[in-house]
């Protein structure tokens, strides 16, 4: 965002002018707009200031400088700066040294501002909270000031109070360059709303699916309750037929065949709605039905052997040989 290699020669002159004018007391930030203009935000100025990528005439830089000074005067930043008493001698040298130290720290932070923004955004989205952001920024400021102190070749000794003052001013600059806590809170709120909007349709679909499964179970139970009565009436009206003919002529429109005609997933979904007692009862009924079918098949085989007058010994020997 603030790498000066991405800016034109004219825009670099504007940035240098802002550094010289605002110094270490007034935080500001800048970025390239969509139309390649330079967008400048100054602490205390209510509106952003813009200037072009190239000067329209020889007075463009002077006009922008005048606009910045007017806005500063309107926000009373310039008046508060001029009202400060001037310090002479060693105190003035100390102040200049501290201001230069602050400017060096801010300059180094500007080159990393894009990376810092991405790291903060990722941390907020992963942790789902904004707690700890301020402490992280304080650590970044202390590390930057420490590196600047190690890099400077000369300078007076900094007392702990002066060091805290410098760190506080650098911290103000960093807070102005980075997004506010309100921005991250709004980001978390918007992401949570998006997730909730995605989850609600899934819940509605699941509830509709469960409701349809319950309706299917109810209709299945109704059919199974009325099926024995219908079968009894049919048996009372029709004479008994051989087993083979009975299997061929029996209609497969009862609920059991309808259940088996379903897919495995739908069948399991229906059976999951049963209670444990109902499931055990269903298993017992299936076992009884299988036993009844086995007895009926045995009787049919015996009747066939008697009807054909087949020798039982030959059948047994054939079965043992197989």
N, C-alpha and C positions, 0 to 999 in steps of 0.2 A: 504494500500500500504506500509506504513512505520511502521507497528506494528512489533516490534521485536520478538513477540511471534511466528511469522511465519517463522523465520529464524533459521538456525542451529547455533550451538555453535561457529563454526569457522567464520561464517558470522557475528555474533555479535561482535567477536573480531575485524573483519575488520571495522565494523561500529564505534566501539570505537576508533580505530586507526585514522579513518578519522576525527572524532570529535576532537581528541587531536591535530592532525596535522594541520587541516585547521582552527580550532578555529571559532571565530565569524566574521572573515574578508572575508572568501571565501565561498560563498553559494555552496551547493552540495545537491544532492538528490540520492536516490537509490531505487531499486525495484527488485523483483524476476523475472527472465526471464522465458521463457517457459521451458527451460531445467533445472530449479531450480538453475541456476547460479545467482550470485549477479551482477546486472548491476548498475554501478555507473556513474553519470554525475556530473562533476565539472565545475564550472563557469570559463571560460577561456581555458579549455581543449577542443580541437576540436572534440575528439572522445570519445565514452563511454568506460569505463574500466570494464572488467569482471573478476570474480574469481569464483571458484567452490563452491559447497555446502559443500564439505568436503575437507580437505587438501590432496593433492596427496603425499606430503612428509613433513618432519619437517621444510623445508625451504619455504613452500608455502606462508606463511604470510609475510616472509621477502622479497620474490620475488615481491609480490604485492605491498608492501610498497616502494620498490625501483622503481617499475614502476610508481607509483603515483608521487614520487618525481621527476623522470625524466620528466614526462609530465608537472609538475608544473614549473620546471626550464625552459623547452622549451617555455612555455607560459609567462615566465618572472614574474609569480606570486611570486615565491619564492624570486627572486632578489628584487622586490619592497618591499616585507615584511622585508627582511634583511637590506634594505637601510634605514628603518625608524630609527630615533635616539632613543636610549634607555632612558627611564625616570626612575628616581630613587625616593625613599622615598614614600611620600604620593601619588604622581602622579601615580606611578606604582601600588600601592594598588587600587587606583580608577579605573585604566584601567582594572585590573584583575576583580574587582567587576562588572564593566560594561560588560566585555566580558562574565562573568558567567551569568549575567542577560540576555544577548542576547541569549546565548546558551540554557538557560532554556525556553525562549520564543519559540525559533526555535524547541526545542524538543517537546514542547506541541503542536505546530502547525503540526508537522510531524504525530502525532497520529490522527489528524483530517483531514489530507490532502485528503483522499478518499471522505469524506463527503463534504468537501469544493468544490471538483471538481464536484461532482454530483449537488450540489446546483447552482454552476455557470453555468453549462451546461443547467440545467432546466430553470434558469432565462434568459439565452440568447435565448433559443428556444421559450419561452413564450413571451418575449418582442420583439423578432425579431431585436434586436440591442445589441451592446456591450457597450453602454453608461452606465456609473455608476458602471462598474466592478471595476475600480481602486479605486473609493471612498469606495466601499464595502470592498475592501482589506485593505484600510487604517483604516477603522473602526475595522476590525478584528485585525489588528496589535496593535492599541491603546488599545483595550480591553485586548489582551494578555499581553502587557507590564504592564498595570494597575494591572492585576491579579498577575503577577510575582513580582511587587513591593510590593504588599500586602503580598505575601507569604514569601518573604525573611526576615530573622530574623535580619540581620544587614547589614549596608551599609551606605555610605555617602549620603548626600543630593544631589539630581540631579538638576542642574540648567535647566531652560527651553531649553537652547541651547543643553545641553548634552542629555536631554530627546528626543529632536527632532532628534539628531544624532542616538541615539539607535533605535528609531522608524524607521528611514530611513534604517538602516542596517537590521533590522528584516523584513522590507518591501521588501528589495532586496532578502532576503532568501525566502520569501513567493512567490514572483514573479518567482523565479527560480524553485520552486517546483510545481507551478501551470502552466497550459497551457498558452501560450502567446495569445495576442489579435489577432495575425494573424491566429492562430489555430481556434479561435471562428469565425472570419470573413469567413474563408474557410468553416467552418461547416454550417454557415448560407447560404453561396452561394450554397453548395451542396444540402441542404434541399430545397431551393427555386427551384433549377433545377429539383429535383425529383418531386416536386409538379407540376411544369410546364409541365413536361413530362407526368404526369398522367392526367392533364386537357386537353391537346391538343387532345388526341384520343377521349375524350368525346365530344369536340367541333366538331370534324370532323364527328362523328356519328350523332350529332344533325343536322349539316348542310346537311348531306346526307338524313336524315329523312325528314327535311323540304323541300328539293328539290323534293323528291318523292311525298310528299303531294301536292306540287304545280303542279307537272305533273298530278297527279290524278285529281286535281280540273280543270285543263285545259281540260283534256280529258272528264271530266264530263260535263263541260260547252259546249264543242263541240257536245257531244251527245244530250244534251238538246236542242241545237239550231237546229239540224237536225231532231230531233224526230217529231216535228209537221208537217214538210214537208212530211216525210215518212208516217205518219198516214193519212194525207190528201190524198195522192196518193192511199193508201189502201182503204180508204172509198169511193173514186171515182170509184175504180174498183169493189169493192164488194157491193152487195145489203145489205140493212139493215136487221139485225137479231134481234130476241128478246133479252132482256137484259140479261136473264139468260144464253143463249147460247153465247152471246158476252163475258160475264165474264169468261166462261169456255174456250173459244177459243183464247182469247187475250194472246199473248206471253208476258212473264215477263222479257224480255231481255232489257227493256228500262233502262235509267240511274237512275230513281227513285228507282226501285226495286234493282238495283245494289248497290245503296247507302244504302238502308235498309238492304241489305245482309251483309254489313260490320259490324265489331264489333263496340260497342259503342265508344270505344277510338279512333278508326280510323275515325269514322264518325265525332266525335267532332273535331278531328285534321283537317279534311278537311274543316269543316264549319268555323273554326277559321280563315282561310285565307280570308274569305269574309270581305268586308268592311261593315260599319254600314248600308249604303244605300242598299247594296246588300242583307244584312240579313233581313232588313225590307221588301224589295220587295219580298224576298222568303217567308216570313211569310204571306204577303198579298196573294201571289199566292196559298199557302196552304189553306188559309181560303176560297178563291174562289173555289178551287177544292173540298173542303168539302161541300160547299153550292151546287155546281153543282151536286155532287153525291147524296146529300140529295133530291134535286128536282127530279133527275132521279129515285131514289128509290120510291119516292111518286107516280110518274107517273106509275111506274111498278106495284105498289100495286093497284092503281086505275084500271089499265088495267086488272089485275087479278080478281078484284071484278066484273068488268063488264063481263069478259069472263065467270066466274063461276056463274054469276047471284046470288050473295050472298046478303042477306038482310043487309042493313047498320045498322039498329037498333040492330040486333042481335050481330053484330061485336062490336058496341059501348058498349052494355051491358056486353059482355064478357071482354072487355078491362077494364071497370070500376070494374068488379068483381075481375079481376086479380090484 
